[in-house]
């Protein structure tokens, strides 16, 4: 993908929006405020994705930052900006079609007819790269011809097994698996030629959008974005990255690498960093740099930091208190199998020789000593790795403690079974009792596993696994940005819905903020 010249891309955007393509910036070419809708981490559950579309495609009466106590009407954005991870778990053309394009087009079809054309832009995240950007390019890359494909309202339904079988057949025959030529979103025109770009929003604010691929920003992109960043050192920069620079209050390895790779410095230019990737909303200030994470486009939920330490966010949704309440449900949901049965199946395999055969399969010594030690090792290692033991050794006692409990559960279940089981019980009844003990032991061990994930989050050792397992559909949101026509900065509102699947769920204003990069000079000690 060859990057667009910023001037050529700007003219293309203005032409699509009906502005003056010769103007030096977007707001000058439009002669008015420019509205941008930012959403990230979309395309998980179809019903949630459709609810996010309804949330995003509406106009809102929002607080006016220029007139305290007054309101303004913020219309649907001129630009729809996807901040990465367009679909989960892998953003193939079929998954993007089924989980984003179709449900969003269904919502657009129900809206009053609007003849305005709008612009679709985006950057990829790691889930887009798992497909080699094939699906991403079909949605966001500018078409080679002027003929726009029809906006699909019906998805492609096929099982993964059939899809892999079709791929195997075509591989043997030397054929191809048919994919959609383009993924069209009704009323939106893709304009970019590459997965990264630069745009001049106002005479003093540049938009830089980066793509770090799966590891780091490549040399050609680094050269292109560095040149755009340094071209006007007196202007400010809105930088959109696929990963946050700070996550859960601590520096992010990938985010820090991107900042260093692009040479971003708050001491040189006022900077607003906008990202997705984490599935929650957060706004914080680090020196002179404003950081906003808005990954609430439809995937599962990540909590706020609930442990002490780290940078304190100015605003977060869900907050620490809401996150603690959600964490209470994690052990129960895991134990009841509502987050999948993989932990149960793994523990069943570990426990079955001890409980179903009362140690006779492995011998008396193996059943009494070797099996618990083997279980301790088998579960202790993954427990420690899940807690991030390679980064923080303090995880080890908690992980090994939980593993020890899991290792002792079948022995305790066996002793309890012997205590309550009549001595004259028949073989069939004895087997049934052993099976019930096995199921009970598996339930208890899975509950311990869920409790361990919860404790990792509460202690600040690891922040993602617990609520990922909870698979909570709530706290969806997007950010509506108003780039001011006078060029003085950006006004922003985060609009969300706490329970998108509830009947009669209403949007709420999550956060409102302004970015005025020219109100004062940058701090000599500012850092991004």
N, C-alpha and C positions, 0 to 999 in steps of 0.2 A: 504494500500500500504506500503510494507516494503522497506525502502531506500536501495539503492545499496551501498555496500562497495566501497569507492572511487577507490581503486585499481582494483577491479573487473570491475567497470564501465569503467575505463580508458583502461583496456585491451580489453574490448568489443568494444570500439570506435576505438582503433588502429587496431584491427582485421578487422573491417568493412572497414576502410580506407586503408588497405593493409600495415600497419606499423608493428613495432615490439611490440607485446602485453606485453612483459616483461619489456619494458622501463619504467623508473620512471615518465615520463611526456609525454604529447602528442607530443610536438615538438621534443623531443629526440627520440621518437618512429618513427616519420615520417622522421627525418633528414632534415627538411626544415621548412619554415614558415607555420603556420596554418591559414587558412582563415575561418572566421565565419561571416555569414550573419544574422543580427538581424532584426527582423520585429515584430511588435505588433499591436494589435487592427485590425485584418483582418476580412474578411468575412461579409461585409455589402452589398453593391450593387454588383451584379455579374459582371457587366461591369467594374467597378472600380477595383474589385478584380483581374480580368483578366489583367488589365493594370498594377497593382502592380506586378503581376507575371512576366510579360514581363520585367519590370524594374529590378526586382531582379535576374532573371536567366541569365543576360547578363554579360560578362566580360567588364571591363572598363579600359581605359587609364587614369591614375590618377597621381596627383603630387607626386613625390618621396620625402619623407621627408629627405632622406639622401643626396639628390643632388638638391639643389634649382634650379628651372628652368627646371628640367628634369622630365620625366614621367616614370611610370612603368605600366605593365599590371597586374591588379588585377583580378584574375579569380573568377568564381562563388565559393562560400564558400564550404569548406569541411564539415562544420557543418551549418545546417539551424536551427536557434534558434527562436522559437516563444515566445514572451514575455508576453503572456496573452490575454484574450478576443479573442479567436480564431474566434468566430462568434457572430453576433448580431441578434436579441436582446438576445436570449438564445442559447448557443452553444450546441444544441442537435446534435446527430449523423446525422440527416437529414439535419439540417442547415449547419453544417460543410461540409457535402458532397456536397450540392448544391452550397454553397457560397465560398468554398475554394478548396476542393479536385478536383471537376470537372473542374472549370475554370483554375486552376493551372496545372492540368494534360493536358488539351487541349493545353496550351502554351508549356509545356514540349514535347508534341507529335510533335509539329511543329519545334523543335530545331534539329540540326544535332545529329545523334545518338552518345551517350556518354556512354561508357561501365563502367565508374568509378562509384563506389558506394559512396554515401555520407550519412551523419548521420543526423537524424531528432531528435531534442530535444526541450523541451518547459516547461514552467511553466503556471499554470492557473491563470486567473483573475476572478473577481467576476461574469462575464457573463458565464464563464465555470462552476463555482460553482452553478449557477442557475439550472443546469441540474445534479447536484450531481457528476460532473466529468465523467459522462457516455460517452458523446461524446469525451471529452478530452482523456480519457483512450483508446478509440478505435483508436485514431489517434497516440498518443504518447507512449503508453505503449508497451514494448517489447512483441512480440507474444510468446506464449508458445511453438509453434513448428516452425520449420525452413521453412515451406511452406509459401511463401509470397502471399498475395491475389493479384488479378489483380487490376491494377490501373484503376478506373472507369473514363470514359469520358462522361458519361451521368448521370444526376442527377435523383432524385426521385421527381416526381411532384405530389403533393396532397395539397388540401386546408387545412387550419387549422381546419375548421369545420369538414371535413371528417376524419382528423387525430384524433380529439377528439371523434368523433362518433365511430371510430374503437377502440379506447382505452376503451370507455364505454362498447362496446359490449364484448370485450375480458375480461374486468373486471367481467362482469356478468357471462360469460361462464367459468371463471377461466383459460383463455388462456393468450397468450402474444402477444404484438405488435411486429412484425418482424422489426429488425434493422440491419444495416450493421454490419457484424462481425468485420471488421477492415476497417479503412479509410486509404487507401494506397496512398502515393504520389510517383509517378514514379521516381525511381533512389535514393530514400531516405529510410534509414533503421532506424526505431525507436529502441532505445537501453535502455531506462530507465525503471525502475520498479515502480517508485513512482513519485509524483508530485514535488519533490524537490531532489536535489542531490549536490554532490561536485566532482570536477575534478581538477587534477593538470595539468595546461596548460604548464608551464615551470618549471624548477627546483626552481624558486622563485616566481611564480605567480599561485595562486589558483583561481578557478572559484567556487563560491557559488551561488546556485539558490534556492530561497525561495518561499514558497506558504503560504500566510496568511489566506487561506480559505475565509470565509465571514466576519470574525471579527478579529482574531488574530492568530499568529503562535502557533500551538499546542505544548504541552510539549515534545513529542517524537522528533518532527522536531527541536525544539529549542535545545535539547540536542545534536542531531546529528550535526547540523550546527555549534554550539558553539565549539564542539570538533574539527571539521575540521578547524574552523577559528583559534583556539588557538594552533593547532598542531605544526606549524612552525611560531613563532612570528617574525622571520626575513624576511619572505616572504611578498609579496603584495597580495591584493585580488581584483578580479573583482567580484562584487556582483550584481546579477540580481534580482530585486524585482518587484512584480506586480504593485506597486504604487510608485510614486516619494516621496522622502524625503522632497523636496521643490516643491510646485506647485504655479505657478503664483507669484513667489518671496517670498512666505510665507511658514513657516513650515507646512507640511501636518500631520494631526493627525495620520493617518494610517501608513505613512512612518516613522514618528518619533517613533511610537510604535514598528515597526519592527526593527529599528536600536537599540533601547534600549533592546528589547527582545533578540536579537542575540548578544548583547554586542559589537557591532561594534564601534571602536574608531580609528579615524585618528591619534591620538597620539601613538597608539600601532602599527598600520600597515598602510602603504599607501593603499588607497582605491579608486576604480573606481566603482561608482554606476550607473548601466544602468537599465532603466525602460521604460515602456510604459504607458498605461492607459490614459494619456492626449494625445489628438489627434493633436499634433504638435511636432516640433523639438525644443529642447532647450539644450544648453550646458552652465554650469556655474561652477565656482570654489568656494568652501566654505572651507576656511582654506587649508588643504592639500588634501581634498577630491574632486575628479572630479565627477560631476553629469551630466548625459546625459539622456534626455527624448526623446524617438523616437517612438511615437505612431501613425505613419502615414501609417499604413498598409492597409487602405481601408475603415475605418469608417468615419463618418462625422468629421468636423473640429472644433478644439478649437482655440481660438485666443491667441496671446501673451498678456501679461499684458500691458494694455494701460494707466492705471492710475499710478500716481507717487507712489513711495514707493517700498519696497520689495528688494530682492536681484536682482542685475542687471546681466542678462545673458551675456555671452561672445558672444553667437550666438543664434539666434532664427529664425524660419521659420514656418509660416509667422511672420514677424516682427511687431512692434507696428504700424507703418504707414500702412502696408498692412491690419492689423486687423481693424484699424479705417475705412478704405475704405470699407471693407466687412460689417462692422456694419451698414453702411448707408442703405443697402438693407433689413435689418431685418424687419422694420415696414411694408414695402410694401409687402414683401413676405408673411408675416403673414396675412395681410389684404386681399390680393388677394386669400388666401386659398391654396397657394402652399406648405404650411407646415402642411396641415391637416385642418380639419373643426371643431375640438373639441371646440376651443374658440368661433367660430361663433355660433355653436349650443347652447352652454351655455348661450351666450349673447342673442340669440333669445328667449330662454325660460324666461330670466329675463325681456326682453323688451316687449314681446308680450302683456301682460296684460295692459301695459301702452299705447301702440301705437295703437293696433288693436281695443281696446274697449274704447279708449279715457277716461280711468279712470272709466268707468261705471261698469266694472266687480268688481273692488275693492271698489268702492265708491269714491266720489269726494275727500274726505280727504286723503284716501289711495293713490289715484293716484297722488295727488299733494305733499304729504309730506312723507307718510309712505313708498311708493315704492322707492323713491330715497335713503332714509335712509337704507332700506333693501338691496338695490343694493350696497350701499357703504360698508356695513358690509360683504355682500356675496363676493365681489371682493377684498375688502381691506385686508382681512385675507390671502387669497392665494397670493396676490401681496407681502405682507410683508414676508411671508414664502419663496417665491421664491427668494427674495432679501437677505435671511439669517438674518432675524431680531433676531433670537435666538442667533446669534453670534455678531451682530452689530446693536445697537438700532438706529444708524443714518439712517438706511434704512427706518424707519417708516414714516417720513415726505414725502419722495418721493413716497412711496407706497400709502399712504393715499391721497396724492395730485392727483395721477393718478386715484385712485379709485373714488375720488370726481368728476373728469371730466367724467369718465365712467358713474357715477350715474346721472349726469346732462344731458347727451346727449339725452336720450329719451324725457325729458321735453322740451329741445330746439327744437328737431325734431317735437314734437307735436305743439309747438307754431308756428314754421315755416309753418307747414302744414295748420294750421288754417288761417295763414296770406295769403297764396297763393291759398287756396282752395275756389272756388266759393260757395256761400251760397246755391245755388239751385242744387248742384251736387247730382246725384242719388246715391242710396245705393250701387250699384255695383261699380260705379266709385269711390265712397268714400272709399270702401274697398280696391280697387286697389291702391289708393293714400296712404292709411295707410300701405299697404304691402311694397310699395316702400320706404316709410319713415322708416319702420322697417329695411329693408335691408340696407339703407343708414346709419342708426344709428349703426347697427351691424358692418358695414365696418369701420366706424370712431372709434368705441370703440376698435375693434381689432387692428387698427393702433396705438391707444394709448397704448395698451398692448405691442405691438412690440417696440414702442418707450421707454417704461419703461424698458424692458429687455436690450435695447441698453444703456440706461443711467446707469443701474446697472453695466454694464461692463465698461463704460467710467469712472465712479466714483470709480471703484475698489471694489464695494460692492459684486459683484457676477460675475464670469468669464465664466461660461459654458453655461448658458441657451440661450443666444442670438444666438450664432453661431450654437448651437445644433438645434434651431428652423430653422435657415437658411439652415441647411443640405447641406453645401457646399462640393462638391466632390473633391476639389483641394488640392494641397500641399502634395501629397503622397510621401513617402520616406522610405528608409531603411538605415541601417548602415552596412558597410562592414569593418570588423576588421581584421587586420593582426597581429597575435601573432608572434613576431619575434623569429626566430630560435635561436638567440644568447641569448634569455631570458631577454633582457634589457627592454622590455616594449611592448606596443601595438600601432600600427598606425591605424587610423580610418578615413573613409570617409563617409559622409552622401550624398547619391545620391537621387535625387527626381525629380518629374515632377509636375509643377504648375497646369496644367489642363490635367489630364489623359484621359479625354474623347474627347479632341480636335483632329481633324485630323492632323496628322503629328507632334504631340506633341513630343518634344525631352527631354531626361533626362538632368539634370543640376547638377553640383557639389554644394551642399548646404553648406557643411562645411568640413574642414579637420583639424585634430588635432592629436597630439601624447601624449601618456602617458608614461612618463619615471619615474617610481616610485623610482628608485635607483640613480637618478641624484643628489639628496640632501637629507639630513635627514628630518624627519617629524618635523613640527613646534610643540613646546611644548604646544601651545594653539589651535592646530588643532581640528576641530569638523566636524562630518559628518552631 
